[in-house]
Amino acid sequence: MNEYKDNIPQHVSIIMDGNGRWALSRGMERKEGHRCGAEAMRIAAEFAVEKGISYLSLFAFSEENWGRPKWETDALMTLLMDTIHDETPNMMKNNVRCLFIGNRNNLNADILQQMDKCMAETACNNKMTLIIAINYSGKWDILQAVKQLLMENPSGDITLSQDVFFNYLSTAGIPDPDLMIRTSGEMRISNFMLWQMAYTELYFTPVLWPDFRKSDFEAALEAFKKRKRRFGKIEESINIP
Ligand code: FPP
């Protein structure tokens, strides 16, 4: 069970959804929605730092997103490169460590280089860890953990437990999300951190991601404070035989 101060979740995950609808409803191109979504990302990260959240994970690009038209995946990849480049100084200013998780295989060398540069530069920061999931899926994460485990233990001579398995996930060392926020009214996990979200509190808001502001984040944190997390147990106060 995670510990948190003043009911502030230690780890918040966000599925940033609704960029396309936001743009189309304004007669704009979808990529304009992504551009404004990148700005909402920056605002959310700064707010998380202000609130004392230790880990913020953002689902920026799923493995399934490759199924979109090439012009859109190209636009997302370019935006990603520019955002990482432009935001690294801000991360330094805010003492934020940045980690990227996901399958590196289909990413081009320029993006990988930008990601690695950002991770190296911010490695010693310790106020908040920002985890950006790119070319990520929860099923991929579990499979890559199994493959790594088998490679390191070809004879199968290992006592496997949940704690041991956790060390092979791309989020090894990072506490599981306490709260997952998804924007745009969709109520799905969409192959995000499947193993890690076993006991995450889920919060869904109709706000489209480019419109997501500090007040919306605050509303999610307020809702979280009211949740009773029991992790499958019963509350002591109602533990009457
Ligand atoms: C969902 O909107 C969002 C994404 C596919 C990507 C998330 C991207 C951002 C927040 C922008 C910044 C991106 C990077 C990579 C820095 P959608 O296109 O699925 O919206 P829709 O459901 O309304 O079509």
Residues whose N, C-alpha, C, O or C-beta is under 5 A from the ligand:
A	BS01	FPP	M16 D17 G18 N19 G20 R21 W22 H34 G37 A38 F59 A60 L76 L79 L80 T83
